[in-house]
Amino acid sequence: MAEKKALKLDELINASKRILDAQSNDKQRLLFDSINEDPEEIKDLIKITESASLIADPEKSYDLFYHGIQRFLLAILPKEDDIKKVILELKSILLTGKEKSQIKYGRRGADSRMAPIPMMEAVIDVITDWSKTPHDFMRLAVLLLDKNKTLGYIPEERELSDYI
């Protein structure tokens, strides 16, 4: 029993050291210590960490959301219309990957303003596709609904009327 406690204590101390090393900007060492320095694993991890889709960029996310997607939608959508609410809700689902707990109200448990860049690009792709018919707001809602269904964020049986 005492040996197990000593082993756990050693594991905790080693984990603490790795955390402190990471906090002092030595993240690669922390990562490589955990993989036993296998050259193939190191190469794979370097490729993964250099992948732009996995790296968060809060400034770019902020700009894309507030100065791009949100500003654009609020500028073009009708001011007093149910379709505006539906489109904004479907946009939020696409950015977060989650519906509100009760579809029309409740907590979503995610923040669309800080969505990863690839999710924001998915919304931009839908808007770009819709731009061929810029006055057909119903088509934009349908495109957003279909994209959410395709990505598995909402059930296949979900309809636009569920959000009104």
C-alpha positions as CSV (number, residue, x, y, z in Angstrom):
1,M,0.0,0.0,0.0
2,A,2.8,2.4,0.9
3,E,4.5,1.5,-2.4
4,K,1.4,2.5,-4.4
5,K,1.1,5.8,-2.5
6,A,4.8,6.5,-3.2
7,L,4.3,5.6,-6.9
8,K,1.2,7.9,-7.2
9,L,3.1,10.6,-5.4
10,D,6.0,10.2,-7.9
11,E,3.5,10.3,-10.8
12,L,2.0,13.5,-9.4
13,I,5.4,15.1,-8.9
14,N,6.4,14.2,-12.5
15,A,3.1,15.5,-13.9
16,S,3.5,18.7,-12.0
17,K,7.0,19.2,-13.3
18,R,5.8,18.6,-16.9
19,I,3.0,21.2,-16.3
20,L,5.4,23.7,-15.0
21,D,7.7,23.1,-17.9
22,A,4.8,23.7,-20.3
23,Q,3.9,26.9,-18.6
24,S,7.4,28.1,-19.1
25,N,7.0,27.9,-22.9
26,D,8.6,24.5,-23.2
27,K,5.5,22.8,-24.6
28,Q,7.4,20.7,-27.1
29,R,9.5,19.1,-24.4
30,L,6.3,18.2,-22.4
31,L,4.7,16.7,-25.5
32,F,7.8,14.7,-26.5
33,D,8.5,13.4,-22.9
34,S,5.1,11.8,-23.1
35,I,5.8,9.8,-26.3
36,N,9.1,8.2,-25.4
37,E,10.9,10.0,-28.2
38,D,9.8,7.8,-31.0
39,P,10.9,9.7,-34.1
40,E,7.8,8.8,-36.1
41,E,5.5,9.9,-33.3
42,I,7.4,13.2,-33.0
43,K,7.1,13.8,-36.8
44,D,3.3,13.1,-36.6
45,L,2.9,15.4,-33.6
46,I,4.8,18.2,-35.2
47,K,2.5,18.0,-38.3
48,I,-0.5,18.0,-36.1
49,T,0.6,21.0,-34.0
50,E,1.5,22.9,-37.1
51,S,-2.0,22.3,-38.6
52,A,-3.8,25.6,-38.8
53,S,-7.2,24.1,-38.2
54,L,-6.2,23.0,-34.7
55,I,-4.6,26.2,-33.6
56,A,-7.0,28.7,-32.0
57,D,-6.7,32.3,-33.2
58,P,-9.0,34.4,-30.9
59,E,-8.3,37.6,-32.8
60,K,-9.2,36.1,-36.2
61,S,-12.3,34.4,-34.7
62,Y,-13.4,37.7,-33.2
63,D,-12.9,39.6,-36.5
64,L,-14.6,36.9,-38.5
65,F,-17.6,36.8,-36.2
66,Y,-18.2,40.4,-35.4
67,H,-16.8,42.2,-38.4
68,G,-17.7,39.5,-40.9
69,I,-20.5,37.0,-40.3
70,Q,-22.6,38.8,-37.7
71,R,-22.3,42.3,-39.1
72,F,-23.2,41.0,-42.6
73,L,-26.2,39.0,-41.5
74,L,-27.6,41.8,-39.3
75,A,-27.2,44.3,-42.2
76,I,-29.0,42.2,-44.8
77,L,-31.7,40.4,-42.9
78,P,-35.1,41.9,-42.6
79,K,-35.4,43.8,-39.2
80,E,-38.8,42.5,-38.1
81,D,-39.1,39.0,-39.5
82,D,-39.2,35.4,-38.1
83,I,-36.8,34.3,-40.8
84,K,-34.1,36.5,-39.2
85,K,-34.4,34.7,-35.9
86,V,-34.3,31.3,-37.7
87,I,-31.2,32.2,-39.7
88,L,-29.3,33.6,-36.7
89,E,-30.2,30.5,-34.7
90,L,-29.1,28.1,-37.5
91,K,-25.9,30.2,-37.9
92,S,-25.2,29.8,-34.1
93,I,-25.8,26.0,-34.3
94,L,-23.4,25.8,-37.2
95,L,-20.7,27.7,-35.3
96,T,-21.1,25.8,-32.1
97,G,-22.2,22.4,-33.2
98,K,-25.0,22.5,-30.6
99,E,-28.7,23.4,-30.4
100,K,-30.3,25.2,-27.5
101,S,-31.5,22.8,-24.8
102,Q,-35.2,23.3,-25.8
103,I,-34.6,24.2,-29.5
104,K,-36.2,27.7,-29.2
105,Y,-34.9,28.6,-25.8
106,G,-32.5,27.4,-23.2
107,R,-28.7,27.1,-22.9
108,R,-26.5,26.0,-25.8
109,G,-23.5,25.3,-23.7
110,A,-21.1,26.9,-26.3
111,D,-20.1,30.3,-27.6
112,S,-20.4,31.0,-31.3
113,R,-18.2,34.1,-31.1
114,M,-15.1,32.0,-30.4
115,A,-15.8,29.1,-32.8
116,P,-12.9,27.5,-34.5
117,I,-11.9,29.1,-37.8
118,P,-13.0,26.0,-39.9
119,M,-16.5,26.3,-38.4
120,M,-16.7,30.0,-39.3
121,E,-15.5,29.1,-42.8
122,A,-18.4,26.7,-43.1
123,V,-20.8,29.5,-42.4
124,I,-19.0,31.7,-44.9
125,D,-19.3,28.9,-47.5
126,V,-23.0,28.7,-47.0
127,I,-23.4,32.5,-47.3
128,T,-21.3,32.4,-50.5
129,D,-23.5,29.6,-51.9
130,W,-26.6,31.6,-51.0
131,S,-25.2,34.8,-52.6
132,K,-26.4,33.6,-56.0
133,T,-29.9,34.4,-54.8
134,P,-29.4,37.3,-52.3
135,H,-33.0,38.2,-51.8
136,D,-34.2,34.7,-51.0
137,F,-33.8,34.5,-47.2
138,M,-35.7,31.3,-47.1
139,R,-33.1,29.6,-49.2
140,L,-30.3,30.8,-46.8
141,A,-32.2,29.3,-43.9
142,V,-32.6,26.0,-45.8
143,L,-28.9,26.0,-46.7
144,L,-28.0,26.5,-43.1
145,L,-30.4,23.8,-41.9
146,D,-29.1,21.3,-44.5
147,K,-25.5,22.0,-43.5
148,N,-26.3,21.5,-39.8
149,K,-28.0,18.2,-40.7
150,T,-25.1,17.1,-42.9
151,L,-22.6,17.8,-40.1
152,G,-24.8,16.0,-37.6
153,Y,-25.4,19.0,-35.4
154,I,-29.2,18.6,-35.5
155,P,-31.5,15.6,-36.2
156,E,-32.4,14.8,-39.8
157,E,-36.1,15.3,-39.0
158,R,-35.6,18.9,-37.9
159,E,-37.5,21.5,-40.0
160,L,-37.4,25.3,-40.2
161,S,-40.8,25.5,-38.5
162,D,-39.2,24.0,-35.3
163,Y,-37.2,27.2,-34.9
164,I,-40.2,29.7,-35.3
